[in-house]
Amino acid sequence: MFSFFENKKEKESSSSNEKSSLDIVKELVLRINEDIDTDKIKPEELLENLGLDSIKFMDILLSLEDILGMELEYFIEEIELSEIVRVEDLVNTIDKLKS
């Protein structure tokens, strides 16, 4: 029974690694704003236009902490938060943090 849970956890973590960074961003935006049309979540779209204010953006960062298994302090040291204004900026940030 113990190995079943370990195996399940491994599968969940490997499946999140297989998702594209854009898919991760789409999921995170939908968690924060369920009313958003997924077709609107395109790389060139401003995060502000997707209903993400500074508090909701922090919610996304906290979710990324869980998804990527990194501490928020690490994000802040490695990235410039003020430069993340579009979906593609967040995608590029996730790619950078994954590597």
Summary of the structure (lengths in Angstrom):
residues: 99
radius of gyration: 14.4
end to end distance: 33.5
largest distance: 46.6
contacts: 248
relative contact order: 0.15
helix: 74%
strand: 2%
